[in-house]
Amino acid sequence: MAKTMTNLLKRHGWWAIHAIRMTVAGVAALAAVYALGLTVELSAVISAIVVTQSNIGGSLGKAFEQGAGSFLGAVVAAVVALLLRPDDPLSSALALTLALVPLSVLAAFSVGFQIAPITATVVLLGAPGLDVGPDVLAAERLLGVTIGCGVGLLTGVLVLPARASRSAVAVAATVAGLLAAQLRAIAPDDGTGEDTLAARASEIRRALLELSTFAAEAARERRFAIGRTPDPERALRALRRVRFDVDMLRRAARGAGDDTLTDALAEPWRRAATGAAGALTHVEALLAGRPIAGPAVSLAPIVRDYREALNGMRKAGRTRSMSTPELARLFGIKFALRQLERDLVELDAVAQDIALPRRRWGS
């Protein structure tokens, strides 16, 4: 039971960390409003909760969206209210329509700015029982959002801080491991079904989308000089290229059939798939900070063996009886292996750059 709980905390401990951070942000925003003697606790607390994300980069993005969206919504609503001065249901509906049309278009283009039409609605319709004008409501709304965003950002930096750059590196290591597993699965005689391979490809696609999100959030952190981790965008680009190469190999090799990959071609292809999987496991260990068992395997001689074996089949006339799809698959594997060799070299260099600060710190 104790081991199970430990594993559960290791895998899902970030849930508790995020809950603690968000709770602290909400309570701290409420305390700040009371300490300043203001009456904007609702806007401040809601903004602090929204801004508090799983990492600092995400919080920076949400803070910008909340601040900019609230400012635009308040300004548009205040201008419409001053021009129309709504004082009955019909004029209020007209004012709300004029304010919501441009702000809703903005929110449609950028989901992050959905706060803009909400702010405009609050400013125009006000709150029941409050005899204040739209200018006062706009000022209070902006004040509350500003306090909430500030408290949310401070909470993200000071309370159990998590950086998007570190999360991006961890997800990049996961993607490298998934690609290695897929390469081993498409090797000849593996026996893995196409449905299983398609499921693994879908898992890789989801992980790359997650890595893309973390890379964008890490870019915000670098703009504010938070963290020194190298740009994970490079790892994202390199992994996307490798994933494309692996997909090409999967389609070509699975379509070739056992009768086509025989004799001289089967063994080089098997060694190439295994060697590329080993290189990706090496990259995974670099990114994850695990011990490295020797240098990565070079694919150059293995790819050369496949190319020479294919040329030998062609010179011996064994390719003349093959159909066009069979030849396309064989030469497609050749092209994909050569491209994979180049992209793995680039990916290993990126992983080395990311792992270098960690090794310096450790020494």
C-alpha positions in Angstrom: 0.0 0.0 0.0 2.8 2.4 0.9 4.6 1.7 -2.4 1.4 2.3 -4.3 0.8 5.6 -2.6 4.4 6.7 -3.3 4.0 5.9 -7.0 0.7 7.7 -7.1 2.2 10.8 -5.6 5.1 10.7 -8.0 2.8 10.5 -11.0 0.0 12.8 -9.9 1.6 14.9 -7.1 1.4 18.0 -9.4 -2.4 17.9 -8.8 -1.9 18.6 -5.1 0.8 21.3 -5.9 -1.6 23.0 -8.4 -4.5 22.9 -5.9 -2.3 24.4 -3.1 -1.0 27.1 -5.5 -4.5 28.1 -6.7 -5.9 28.1 -3.1 -3.1 30.3 -1.9 -3.7 32.7 -4.8 -7.4 33.1 -4.1 -7.0 33.6 -0.4 -4.1 36.0 -0.9 -6.1 38.1 -3.4 -8.9 38.3 -0.9 -6.5 39.4 1.9 -5.0 42.0 -0.4 -8.3 43.5 -1.2 -9.4 43.7 2.4 -6.0 45.1 3.5 -6.4 47.9 0.9 -9.9 48.6 2.0 -11.4 48.0 -1.4 -14.6 46.3 -2.5 -13.4 44.5 -5.6 -12.9 41.1 -3.9 -14.9 39.1 -6.5 -12.9 40.3 -9.5 -9.6 40.0 -7.7 -10.2 36.5 -6.4 -11.5 35.2 -9.8 -8.6 36.7 -11.7 -6.1 35.3 -9.3 -7.6 31.8 -9.6 -7.7 32.0 -13.5 -4.1 33.3 -13.7 -2.7 30.6 -11.5 -1.7 27.9 -14.0 0.4 24.7 -13.8 3.6 26.7 -14.5 5.0 30.2 -14.6 4.8 30.5 -18.4 1.2 29.6 -18.4 0.5 32.2 -15.6 2.2 34.9 -17.6 0.0 34.1 -20.6 -3.2 34.1 -18.6 -2.2 37.4 -16.8 -1.8 39.1 -20.2 -5.1 37.8 -21.5 -6.9 38.7 -18.3 -5.4 42.2 -18.2 -5.7 43.1 -21.9 -9.2 41.5 -22.2 -10.5 43.3 -19.2 -9.1 46.6 -20.3 -10.6 46.3 -23.8 -14.0 45.2 -22.4 -14.1 48.0 -19.9 -13.1 50.7 -22.4 -15.6 49.6 -25.0 -18.4 49.3 -22.5 -17.6 52.7 -21.0 -17.6 54.4 -24.4 -20.9 52.8 -25.4 -22.5 53.8 -22.1 -21.3 57.4 -22.3 -22.6 57.7 -25.9 -26.0 56.1 -25.4 -26.5 56.5 -21.7 -28.9 53.5 -21.4 -31.6 54.0 -18.8 -34.3 51.5 -19.9 -34.4 47.9 -21.1 -34.4 48.8 -24.8 -31.5 51.2 -24.7 -29.6 48.8 -22.4 -30.1 46.0 -24.9 -28.9 48.2 -27.7 -25.8 49.3 -25.7 -25.0 45.6 -24.8 -25.3 44.7 -28.5 -23.0 47.4 -29.7 -20.4 46.5 -27.1 -20.6 42.7 -27.5 -20.3 42.5 -31.3 -16.7 43.7 -31.7 -15.6 42.0 -28.4 -17.2 38.7 -29.4 -15.4 38.8 -32.7 -12.1 39.3 -30.8 -13.0 36.4 -28.5 -13.7 34.2 -31.5 -10.2 34.9 -32.9 -8.5 34.4 -29.5 -10.1 32.2 -26.8 -7.9 33.9 -24.2 -9.8 37.2 -24.7 -13.2 35.8 -23.7 -12.9 37.9 -20.6 -13.5 41.0 -22.7 -17.3 40.5 -23.5 -17.8 39.4 -19.8 -16.2 42.6 -18.6 -18.3 44.7 -20.9 -21.5 43.0 -19.7 -20.5 43.6 -16.0 -19.8 47.3 -16.7 -23.0 47.9 -18.7 -25.5 46.0 -16.6 -23.8 46.6 -13.3 -25.0 44.8 -10.2 -28.5 44.9 -8.8 -28.9 47.3 -5.9 -25.7 49.3 -6.8 -26.3 52.9 -7.8 -23.0 53.5 -9.6 -22.2 54.5 -13.1 -20.4 52.5 -15.8 -17.2 54.5 -15.3 -17.0 53.5 -11.6 -17.8 49.8 -12.5 -15.1 49.9 -15.2 -12.5 51.3 -12.8 -13.4 48.8 -10.1 -13.3 45.9 -12.6 -9.9 46.9 -13.9 -8.6 47.4 -10.3 -9.8 44.0 -9.2 -8.4 42.2 -12.3 -5.0 44.0 -11.8 -4.8 42.9 -8.1 -5.8 39.4 -9.0 -3.3 39.1 -11.8 -0.5 40.4 -9.7 -1.3 38.1 -6.8 -1.6 35.1 -9.2 1.8 35.8 -10.8 3.5 36.2 -7.4 1.9 33.0 -6.2 3.2 31.2 -9.3 6.7 32.5 -8.7 6.9 32.1 -4.9 4.7 29.1 -4.0 6.0 25.8 -5.2 7.0 27.3 -8.5 7.0 25.1 -11.7 8.6 26.2 -14.9 7.2 25.3 -18.3 10.8 24.8 -19.7 11.3 21.9 -17.3 8.0 20.4 -18.2 8.8 20.7 -21.9 12.1 18.8 -21.4 10.3 16.0 -19.5 7.6 15.7 -22.2 10.4 15.7 -24.9 12.0 12.8 -23.2 8.7 11.0 -23.2 8.2 11.6 -26.9 11.7 10.2 -27.6 10.9 7.1 -25.6 7.6 6.6 -27.5 9.3 6.9 -30.8 11.9 4.4 -29.8 9.2 1.9 -28.8 7.4 2.5 -32.1 10.6 1.8 -34.1 11.2 -1.5 -32.3 7.6 -2.4 -33.0 7.9 -1.9 -36.8 11.0 -4.0 -37.0 10.6 -7.2 -39.1 9.2 -10.2 -37.3 8.0 -8.0 -34.5 4.4 -9.1 -35.0 2.8 -5.9 -33.7 -0.6 -5.3 -35.3 -1.4 -2.2 -37.3 -4.0 -1.2 -34.7 -1.4 -1.1 -32.0 1.0 0.9 -34.1 -1.8 3.4 -34.9 -2.6 3.8 -31.2 1.1 4.4 -30.5 1.2 7.0 -33.2 -1.8 8.7 -31.7 -0.1 8.8 -28.3 3.0 10.4 -29.9 0.8 13.0 -31.5 -0.9 13.9 -28.2 2.5 14.2 -26.5 3.8 16.5 -29.3 0.8 18.7 -28.8 1.5 18.9 -25.1 5.2 19.7 -25.8 4.1 22.5 -28.2 2.0 24.1 -25.4 4.9 23.9 -23.0 7.3 25.3 -25.5 5.1 28.3 -26.1 4.8 28.9 -22.3 8.6 28.5 -21.9 9.1 31.2 -24.5 7.2 33.6 -22.2 9.4 32.6 -19.3 12.5 33.4 -21.3 11.2 36.8 -22.3 10.9 37.6 -18.6 14.4 36.0 -17.9 12.8 33.2 -15.8 14.9 30.0 -15.9 18.0 29.2 -18.0 16.9 26.0 -19.8 17.7 26.1 -23.5 14.9 26.7 -26.0 12.6 23.6 -26.0 11.3 24.8 -29.4 14.4 23.3 -30.9 13.6 19.9 -29.4 10.0 20.2 -30.6 11.1 20.8 -34.2 13.7 18.0 -34.1 11.2 15.5 -32.6 8.6 16.4 -35.2 11.0 15.7 -38.0 12.0 12.3 -36.4 8.3 11.5 -35.9 7.7 12.2 -39.6 10.6 9.9 -40.5 9.3 7.1 -38.3 5.8 7.4 -39.8 7.3 7.1 -43.3 9.1 3.9 -42.2 6.0 2.5 -40.5 3.9 3.0 -43.7 6.6 1.7 -46.0 7.7 -1.3 -43.9 4.3 -2.5 -43.0 3.1 -2.3 -46.5 6.1 -4.1 -47.9 5.2 -7.5 -46.5 7.5 -10.3 -45.4 8.1 -11.5 -49.0 9.6 -8.2 -50.1 12.0 -7.7 -47.1 13.9 -10.9 -47.4 17.5 -12.1 -47.5 19.9 -9.2 -47.9 17.3 -6.4 -47.0 15.7 -7.9 -43.9 18.8 -7.9 -41.7 20.0 -4.3 -42.5 16.4 -3.0 -42.0 16.1 -4.8 -38.6 19.5 -3.4 -37.5 18.6 0.0 -38.7 15.3 0.0 -36.8 16.9 -1.3 -33.6 19.8 1.1 -33.9 17.5 4.1 -34.4 15.5 3.0 -31.4 18.7 2.8 -29.4 19.7 6.3 -30.5 16.3 7.6 -29.4 16.6 5.8 -26.0 20.0 7.6 -25.7 18.2 11.0 -26.3 15.5 10.1 -23.8 18.1 9.4 -21.1 19.9 12.7 -21.9 16.7 14.7 -21.6 15.4 12.8 -18.5 18.8 13.2 -16.7 19.3 9.4 -16.4 22.7 7.7 -16.5 24.0 7.2 -20.1 25.4 3.8 -21.0 28.0 4.7 -23.6 27.7 6.8 -26.8 24.7 6.6 -29.1 24.8 4.1 -31.9 25.7 5.6 -35.3 23.2 4.8 -38.0 25.5 5.7 -40.9 27.1 2.3 -41.5 23.7 0.5 -41.0 21.9 2.7 -43.5 24.8 2.2 -45.9 24.4 -1.6 -45.6 20.7 -1.3 -46.5 21.5 1.0 -49.4 24.2 -1.4 -50.7 22.0 -4.4 -50.3 19.2 -2.7 -52.3 21.7 -1.7 -55.0 22.9 -5.3 -55.1 19.4 -6.6 -55.6 18.9 -4.1 -58.5 22.2 -5.0 -60.2 21.3 -8.7 -59.9 18.0 -8.1 -61.6 15.9 -9.2 -58.6 13.9 -6.0 -58.7 12.6 -6.4 -62.2 9.9 -8.8 -61.2 8.6 -6.6 -58.4 5.6 -4.4 -58.8 5.8 -0.6 -58.7 4.3 -0.4 -55.2 6.8 -2.9 -53.9 9.7 -1.0 -55.4 8.3 2.3 -54.0 8.2 0.8 -50.5 11.8 -0.5 -50.7 13.2 2.8 -52.0 10.9 4.7 -49.6 12.6 2.8 -46.7 16.0 3.8 -48.1 15.0 7.4 -48.3 13.4 7.5 -44.8 16.4 5.8 -43.2 18.8 8.3 -44.7 16.6 11.2 -43.5 16.2 9.6 -40.1 19.9 9.3 -39.8 20.3 13.1 -40.3 17.5 14.1 -38.1 18.7 11.8 -35.2 22.1 13.6 -35.4 20.3 16.9 -35.0 18.1 15.6 -32.2 21.1 14.2 -30.3 22.8 17.6 -30.6 19.8 19.4 -29.2 19.5 16.9 -26.3 23.2 17.4 -25.6 22.7 21.2 -25.4 19.7 20.8 -23.0 21.6 18.3 -20.8 24.8 20.3 -20.6 23.6 22.8 -17.9 22.4 19.9 -15.8 25.8 18.1 -16.1 27.6 21.3 -15.1 25.4 21.8 -12.1 26.0 18.2 -11.1 29.7 18.6 -11.3 
